[in-house]
């Protein structure tokens, strides 16, 4: 594929303008192979149809993963312009393949007799997924294929534009302050970040932006209520401002196009289409699940909010007051706060502790390597090996915010795992991308406890990708049902609260003193602090997601804000007219969580059951860890997700 160590991505060999011709060539090569498979005069078999299809577009996948990962983590105007050209090409390519009736006839012939063939469970899964992917793309339709192509092309462009607008809004907004009285309460790390932001703009004083973790520090610690209000509204108004980056029409169009696409394929709405192949199976099950959780969480949330209002001693308690007073109340009730903890949670040590946990659970070793090219100077690369020294994976880590990098945290792949046609295990290349506080001249990067759990969360996804051991690329790693993919990540967060874990790395960056264990006990007690309000917040997102993707008629949507207001979502705080959730809801409008945001709460149920098994045997129990690795982490989607989960529980 690439003539580099471990076939790693050769970033320096590509300029922004090299990707388009390379991707076009890969598309042409892939389509030529599709033609050969389709026109094979011999009867369709697994070996002459399914197998070559499974490996057909590996080069294309490598190139597009390089390009779109760069466009998320290190974009430039040139990359964004090329993305507008590349996205429709990929949409057309997918449809050229999945609307190929001759090819589908061969796949269908194998699908219909699959139970009579001597197929492994994984081969059978591959056949079934391939058949259903073609069906769900409309290959069986006659008159509607042209419109399906148009919809897919338009959706690709709209989703891309949605993301670009959010990034532009993040970079556009800032607040400049020169009066020290206006920044009281903020910790030193936040003030240093704000000073650096001001220096970038050749300004005196402090500059506050919407980038994490500066935004979260202001919301939790700034005594200046007006500063908190301005940042809160600006963040939650992204994409809803009266400027060229407005996402309101885009959100509306995406929803209507998804609805139309689902209707063309014979589904009532987009949610029904999406959930057909998820663990939840139907919108009714998801809505019942969300409503059940809401009924449990609302009474607790109301009591928590009442307590917080009394504690704050302010009359008009608003959303921008919640993080600030919640942090103060937590400090009072549990005698613990992030400013105490941060000196013990240096990022470099936390990463080594995370690796130590993976070693104790799965026998993995992580060694920094300079053999592998990076896409940015701040990225670090690791060679991952097992207990016997065998190569397992490459891991890229990218931890700090910068211009051209979107907010949030995510795991992604530069290469999936698979067994190649010569029988060799081609190992994966995995990346973790976050936005943590940068080190300064006097301090290393220090994490809040929430950032520590974020780090472990993304590492849980990474383990799912790195430990994959399946045959076919489309079934490997995190290529599982969306409501299953969060199980390994949310499970991994639990180790952050355990003494055995924190003893591995949580020492003061200056003195070397270990994190006091009494503090660990307080952290565990505070684990459920404000759980009701935080749960309601997540459920609101899930309900809104399902509403956008359950519309039956176009006239149900008058406007983006109007649609949100029509839903009567649970209101814990006074409504704020100018903000809009949907225009910044990248998970569902530019990510992969459309009709799937409920997955976080769904996976939480699975995760609690899974961690209970670990707790009962010991959190580093080798037998339980080996079973989780074998039945969950290694299996990808080679079998039904619930089958894998039940097998782990046995």
Buried (B, 14 or more C-beta within 10 A) or exposed (E): BBEBEBBBBEBEEBEBEEBBEBBBEBBEBBBEBBEEBBEBEEEBBBEBBBBBBBBBBBBBBBBBBBBBBBBBBBBEEEBBEBBEEBBBBBBBBBBBBBBBBEBBEBBBBBBEEBEEEEBEEBBBBBBBBBBEBBBBBBBBBEEBBEBBBBBBBBBBBBBBBBBBBBBBBBBBBBBBBEEEEBBEBBBEBBBBBBBBBBEEEEBEBBBBBBBBBBBBBBBBBBEBEEBBBBBBBBBBBBBBBEEEBBBBEBBBBBBBBBBBBBBBBEBEBBBBBBBEBBBBEEBEBBBEBBEEBBEEBBEBBBEBBEBBBEBBEEEEBBBBBBBBBBBBBBBEBBEBBBBBBBBBBBBBBBBBBBBBBBBBBBBBBBEEBEEBBBBBEBBBBBBBBBEEEEEBBBBBBBBBBEEBBBBBBBBBBBBBBBBEEEEEBBBBBBBBBBBBBBBBEEBBBBBBBEBBBBBBBBBBBBBBBBBBBBBBBBBBBBBBBBBBBBBBBBBBBBBBBBBEBBBBBBBEBEEEEBBEEEBBEBBEEBEEBBEBBBBBBBBBBBBBBBBBBBBEEEEBBEBBBEBBBEEEBBEBEEEBEEBBBBBBBBBBBBBEBBBBBBBBBBBBBBBEBBBEBBEEBEBBBEEBBEBBBBBBBBBBBBBBBEEBBEBBEE
